[in-house]
Amino acid sequence: MKIGIVSIFMILLGVFAKKIIMENEICKTENGYEMIGFGGKPVNIDDKIKKEKCKCITESLLFNPNPKKFSPEQLKELRNELPQWASKNIKDFSENDKKELTDILKLEDAELLKKFEYKFSYFGKPASEEIPVYVFKIKSIPAYCPNFTDEYAVYGKKDKFGVELYPLKDKPDYPKIENKDWAKTELGRD
């Protein structure tokens, strides 16, 4: 009886251990855990896997259980841009649809944030910063909203020698909202 219980326990322990080990195998390299960042540059993600409990989705996409949320300033920009994006990207987007969307966008920040569903993160440029991507659905059409906060933060900063590695003048003005084609083309996701 004891041997049977111990055997079952060992089998369950083995299955659980294999799941944990295999879970991030796609990102495991001889240098630790790495993902492919912008331009094919490898990005070390050991801390993200071990400390933050992130999971590899593909060789270039990560699931972060605690992704960076949008700031109030970003939400203000998204409130302004989502109706325009919807008019351009959603077939048969009517005035009534626009009114419904506008009403949703009037929600308090905390309530509006709940309408953005985190999907995945990828690593951009410069300095291979993590970029969380959220989806806001309008008439069941996904509007992909990358959060570029961390990436933008490195522009204009100087290192200890006073050198600006990423000059502010080179800071890109990324679109704040993308469509499903972008997700497929750029990230290989739907």
C-alpha positions, 0 to 999 in steps of 0.5 A: 500500500505504501509503495503504491502511494509513493509510486503515485506520488513520484509519477505525479511529481515527475509529470509536474517537473517535466511540465515546468522544465518543458514549459520554457524549453523553446527559449532555453539555450546554452547561455540560459533563457533567451528570446529573439529580440528586434533585428534578431538580437538575442535577449537574455530572459533568465530573470524574467523566467526565474524571478518574474515567472514569465513563460515563453510562447514562441522564440520571440514572444513572452507571457508576463503574468504582471505586464506593465499597465498603461499610464493615465497619459497613455489612456488619454491618447488611446481614448483619442485615437481608438475612435479614429482607428475604428473608423479606418479599420472596422468595416461598417463602423456606424455613428451608433457604433462610434457613440457606444465606443465613446461611452466606453472610453468615458469610463474611469481609468481603472474601469477602462484598463479592465477592457484591455486584455493582455496578450503577450510581450515582445522585445523591441529596440533599443536595449531590448525593452519588453513591450507588452501588447494589449487587445481592446475589442471593438465590435469583436475586432481586436485593436492591438495596443503595444505599451512602449513606455519602457522602450521610449524611456531609454531615449535621451538618457545619458550613460555614466560617460555622458554619452546619449546611446539613444538620442532623443531625436531618433525616438520613433513615433510608433502607432499606438494602435495596430490591427490584426495584420500587424500582429500576424506579420510582425509577431506571427500571432492572431 
